[in-house]
């Protein structure tokens, strides 16, 4: 066990093969080596904290949309409450799935004034013919304001996530806490 745990990715191999618990395979090169299931994964499903609005983040994903709902806390922690990753579907059907998830996780909980989407979600519509872009359809269906994320620059986007993964709000308290509801996000990390 000691020899295995010293290899790159060995800690995860020991967790999987010796202790029979979930751990990423680390096959290939992980984008976020800073993610640690023992630290960043909440022990239970997270529920919304009172008086902290939920922020939604969207990606239209070439017909396979995804969204997360999170709460940014005053201490800098981001609590990811849920994800919506339904597979291929239209913007309208996807918006319905997001509304269902909001109703299940935080019925009546306040939403933030502004939500965010990959800038590509605002392209592809024929504006002269009155068409709406994917993000505009989702915003209208849910009844929220969605704005494009500030950048598409991959290095900056990765660094923001790394910053949250390496930030501790207190000893042993991560800057990014992921609910157990977020199976795809956990798998991605």
N, C-alpha and C positions, 0 to 999 in steps of 0.2 A: 504494500500500500504506500509506504514512504517513497519508494522509487517512482511509482506511477504518479503520485501527487506532485513531484518536482518537474515533470515533463510539462511543456506548454499544453494547456487545456487538461492537464492531468487531474486537477482538483475536480473538474466536472466528470471525468471518466470514473474516478473513485466513487463519486456520488451516485452515478448511474449504475455501475457494474457491481460495486461492493455493497452499497447501502440501499440499492433498489429504489431510489428516489428520482424524481425528475431533475434533469440537468441537460443543458444544451450539448449537442454532440461536438460542437466546435469544428466540424468538418469544413474545409475551406477557410476563408479569412473572415471572421466576424467584423462587422462595421463598428459595433459598440462593445469592445472588450471590457468596458467599464461596468456594464450591466452585471449585477450579482443578484440572482434569484433570492438568496437568503436575506438580502438587504432591501431590494427594491420592490419585491412582491409582498403585498399586504397579507397578513395572516388569514384574513377573512375578506369577503366581498365588502368593498367600501360603500358607505351610504353618504349622501350629501350632508355636509356640515351646514347647520342653520346660518342664515344671513350671509352666505358666500355664494354668489351667482355661479351657475355652471356656464362654462365657455365651450363652444363646439368648434372642432377643427375638421375640415373636410378635404377629401381628395377624390376627384371624379374618376381617376384610374382607368382610362380606356374601356369604359363600360362596366368596370368592376369597382364601384365606389366604396369608400370607407369613411368612417367618421369616428372621432373620439369625443367624449364629454369629460371635462376636467374642471377642477376648482383650483385657481391660483390663490394661495393663502398669503396673508401679510408677511409671514416669516420667509417667504420665497419658495416654499414647497409647492409643487404641482401634484395634485391628487387625481390620477386618471380613474374615473368612476366606471366608465363603460366604453365599449366599442360597438360599432355597427359595421359588419363586414359580410353582407348578404350574398355576394356573387353578382353575376350579370343582371342588371335591371336598369330601367329608365330612371331619370331624375325624380319624377313624381312618385314612383313606387318606393324609391330609396328614401325620399323625404317622409313617407308614411312610416317606414321602418324606424327612422330616427325618432319620430313622434311617439311611436309605441315604446321604444326603449326609454325615452324620457319619462313617459307615464309610468313605466314599471320601476325605474330606479329612483326617480324623484318626483312623484306626482305633485303638481302644483309648485314645485321648487322654482325660484326665480332664475331666469336666464340672464346672461350678460347682455349689455346693449349692443355689442359688436362681436361677431364670430369671424373665423378665418378659413380661407380655402386656398389651395394651390392656384397660382395665377392662371394656369391653363384652363381652369374651370370657368373662366370668364371669356373664353375664345370660342370660335366655331359657329357662332350664330350669325344669321343674316339680319343685321339690325335694320337695314333699309326695308326689309320685308316684314319687320315686326317680330322676328324670332327672338327668343330669350336664350341666353347662354345657360349651361348646366347649373352653375352656381346661382344664377338669378331665379331659375325654376325652383331649386331647393329652398332658397330664401323665401320666395313667395308662398310656397306650400306650407312651410313651417311657420311663417310669419315673423321672420327675424331679419337682421341686417348682416350680410356676409361681405367681407372685403377681401381683396387678394392679399396673400402673405407678402411681406416686404421684399423678399428676394427669391430667386431661383438658384442662386449660387450654392452649389452642393457643399463646398467646404464650410460655408457659414452655417448652413442648415444642420450639418453633422455636428459642428462645434457647439451649437446651442444645446443639442441633446446631450453631448458629452459633458457640458458644463452642469446641466441638471443632474446627470448621473454621478458626478464627482462631488457635488455640493452637499454638505451635511448641514441641516438647519440646527442640529444639536448633536452631541456625540451619539452615534448609532441611529440617527434619524435622517433618512435620505431626503435629498431635494426633489426626487421624483419617486412617488409611491404609486404602484400599479395595482388595481383591484384584481382579484382572482376571476372576475367576469371577463377580463381582457385576454382571452386565450390566444388570439392571433397576434396581438402586440407582444405578449410574453414569448411566443414562438419566434417572432421576428427578432426580438432582442437576443 
